[in-house]
Amino acid sequence: MITSRTVSNPIASLDLNLLLVLHTVLAERGVASAARRLHVTPSAISNGLARLRSVLGDPLVTRKGRGIVPTPRALALAPALARGLRELELAIHELPFDPTGCTRAFTLAVADAGQLTWVPRIVARMTQEMPKASLGVVGIDSLVSLGDLASSQVDLHIGMPGRGTGLHIEPLLEERMVLVARSGHPALGARLSSRALGALRHVGVEMVPGRAFRDRVGAAYARAGIHREVAVTVPSFTAAAAVVAATDFVATLPESLVAAQGTRLGVRPLDAPLPAHTVKLALCWHERTHVDPAARHLRGLVRRAVLGT
């Protein structure tokens, strides 16, 4: 027989329903009234109390006339029982979600281009809709190093649709990629020929070095039969723009980034027979947060912020 003396944690040997029995008996101050409230027989209540006495090593209640008198141990347990059962009830039967009262800390993974173009709009919406929540933003390299969306450290990803079990993917938008050069670049001002385009030297973007992610820009050039020489590889679009602004190299960047930050970054689109290249971006999250009300509200908020709806 397992007793509280042979188990380091008494809860391990305890039927949690017995705590509800004790709580109800203490609240009703009687076995019969507790039985009516729990829709069981008085003998079931008495049997439950007997089992609980064995586990806790205390009489818990004694009879006095038609009622009961709690022992000091039972009186000490009463507030904790009431609080714990109430919290458990609230956890099981969720109240309607109130975004204005949400105090969660969320983590969003998005590439640096999205950090500049979308995150400010997302934060503005969060300030209005979820003023007590906080947001942490990480890059794609951090997303990978943390274990992707299966990790409990990342709630939502904006970017290329992920792969793996348990992922939910919602198409968001198609991002057009544009070729840029520095202001004053000799190739600006006239449409380049395919030959002139093939003579340019490029800055490539590799967000997670060492990972064999598909080079979609290179694949587009290859399909068009145009040579593409990558002279420098950097881990972010903004780093690529900085290199381009200081050299005669060119880079392929998201159109939204160029439209929003091109002047500040010192880059301009080139008029060239660039192979058509768009990237399908999605909202991605894991099954573990799929039905969570707070995470669901965040996804809607992010979607509206990115799409401007």
N, C-alpha and C positions, 0 to 999 in steps of 0.2 A: 504493500500500500504506500502511495506517495503522500507525504505530509509536508507541512511547511518547514519541518526540520531537515528534510532530505533534499529539498529543492532550494537553491539559492535565491530564486525569484518566486515569491508566492503566487504571482499571477500565472505562472506556467502550469500550476495545478488547479487553476480556478476557472469554473464556468462563469463567464462574465454576466450571464443572466442572473446569477445569484446576487450580484451587486445591485441590479435593478430591483430585486426582491427586497433587499435590505433598505434601499432608498425609499421604496414605496411604503414599507412598514413604518419607517421612521416618520415619513411625511403624514401618513394616515393615523399614526399612533394606535394601530390595531391590526390584527391578523385578518379578521373578517373583512374589514373595509379595504385592506390592501388586496385581498383576493378578488373582491368585486371590481376594483379598479383595473386589475391585470387580467380579469376574465378567466380566473383559475379557481380551484377549490381551496378552502382554508388549509386542508391537509397538504396541498402542494406548496403553499407558503411555509408551513411548519417544516416540511421536509427540506426546503431550500435553506431555511435558517439553520437547521441542524447541520447540513453540509458545510455551510459557511462558518459555523462555530468550530467545526473540526479543522478547517483550513487556518482560521485566524487565531485559534486557541483562546477564544473569549466568548462568554455567554451572549453578548451583544444586546439582548433584550430579556427582561423578566416580566412575568405577568403581574398585574395589579388590578384586581377586579376584572372587568371586561376589557381593559386596555393593557398596554405594555409600558414598561419603563426602560429607556435606553441605558446601557452601561456607559461609563466614561469613554471607553474605546469607541463605542458606536457614535456617541456625540462628537468625538474628535473626527471620525470618518465622514459624518453627515455633510459638511460643507464641500469637501473634496468630491464626494459622490455626486452631489447635485451639480456641481460645476462640470465635472468630467462627463456625466451623462448628457448634460445640456450641449456641451461642445461636440460630443459624438453625434447627437441628434442633428445639430446644425450641419455637420460635415456630411452626413448621409443624405439629409433632405436640404439641399442647397436653397438659399434664398435667391430671389431674382437678382441677377448680377447688376451692380451699380458701378459703372465705369468711373464716376466722379469720386468714389470712395476707394478705388483699387490702389493698393500700395505696393504692387508687385514690381520687381526689378526684371525687366526683359532684356534679352540680348538678340540683336539683329546682325546678321552677316551679309555684307554687301561689298562689292568692289569699290575702289577709291573713286571711280567716276560717279557711282551712285551716292557715295558719301557727300560729294559736292553738290550734286543736282537734286537728289531726292531726300536725303536725310534732313536738311533744314525744313522742308515742307512737312515731313513726318513729325518732327519735333514740335512744329507749330500746331499741328492737329492734336498731338498728345497733350500739349499744354491746355488746349481747350476741352478735350473730351476725357482725358485721364490725368488730371492735374497733379495727383499724388503719386502716380507711377513714375518709374525712372527707366531710362534706356541706355544700354551699353551697345556700342557698335564695334564690330570686329571685321577684319578683312578676310579674303578668301583663304589666305595662307593660315590664318588662325582657325578658321572653320575646319580646315583639313587636319590641323595638328590637334584640335580638341576632340576629334573623332566624328566630325560631321554632325548631322542633325540627330543621330542616335544618341549623342552626348546630351546630358541634361543641362549643359551650359549654353546651348544655343536654341532659341525658340523659333526663329524664322530666318529664311534665307531668300534674298532677291538675287536671281542670277540664272545661269544655265541650269536646266532641270537636272537634279541629282539622280543617282541610281542607288538601288539597295532596297532591302525589305523595310516595310513599315513607313515608306515615304508617301506624302500626299503632295501632288503637283498641280498647281492651278496656273494655266497660261495667263500672262500679264500683258506683254506687249512685244513688238518686234523693234529692235534697235538697229538703225542703219549705221554702218561704219563709214567714216570718211577719211580720205587721205589729207594730211595737213603738212604744211611747211612753215618756216619762220616768215615773219613779215620782212619783205625785201628779198626773199629768195628769188634767184634768177628764173625759176620755173613759173613764178606767178605772172598773171596777166595774159596768158595765152594758153589755149588748149594744147596739152601735151600729146604727142603721138605715142603709140604703144612702144615704139623703140626708145623714145626719150623716157617713158615711164620705167622701162626695164633697166635703164642706166642709173636710176636713183638708188641711193643707199638708205636702208631702213633701220628704224629702231623698233625692235620687237618687244612685246610685253609677255612675260612669263610669270604669272602671279605666284605659282608654287614650284619653284625650281626643284628639279629632280623627279617631278611627277610627269608622266608621259601623257599630258593632256593634248588633245588634238589641236594642231595649229590650223585653225579655220581660215585665217587670213592667207597663209601660205597655200592652203588647199584651193582657195578661190583663184589665186594667181596661177597655180598650176593648171587648173581647169581651163583658164583663158590662154594658156600657152605663153605667159609673160614671165620673164625672169624677175626674181625678187631676191636681192642680196641683203641679208640682215647683218649689219655691221656691229650693232650694240643690242644687248638684251637687258631689260630692266624689269622690276617686279610690279610696276604700276603704270597706269595711263598718265598720271600727272608727272611721273618721272620721265616718261617718254616725251611728253610735251616740253619739259624743261630742257632735255637734250636737243630736241628739234629747234627750240627757240634760240639756242646758242650755236647751232651748226647749220650745215646745208643738208643734214639728214632729213628724212621724212618719216612719218608714222601714221598708222591707221588707228583712229580713235572713235569712240562713240559720238554720234552726231549730237546727242543731247548735251554732252560735256563741252563740245566745241561751241555749240550755240550759247550755252550759259556762261562759259568761262574762257572761250577762245581768246578774246581780246586781252584779258588779264594774264593768260598763260603765254601770250605772245605768238600764237599760231593762227594760221588761216587755211581754209580749205583750198586744195588744188583742183584745177579743172583738168581732169585726166580721164582716159578711158579705163577707169578703175573697174575691175571685175565686180559685178553686183554682189554685195555681201551684207546680209542682215543676220542678226543674232536674235533667236527667240528666247525671251526671258520669262521667268515664272516665279511665282511665290511657292516656296517649298517648306514643308514642315513635317514633323514626325507624328506617327500615330499616337504617341504618348500625350500630345497636347491637342489632339484633334477635337475632342469634345469639351475641352476646358473653356469655360465662358470668357475668362480674361484673355486667353490666347486667341480665341475666336474673334473677340472685339478688336484686338490688336491687328489681326490679319485684315479685317475690314477697313480699319483706319489707315493702314499702310497702303492698301489697294487704292483707296480714294485719294490719298496724298500723291501717290506716284502718277495716277491717271488724271489727276486734277478734276475729279468729279465730286 
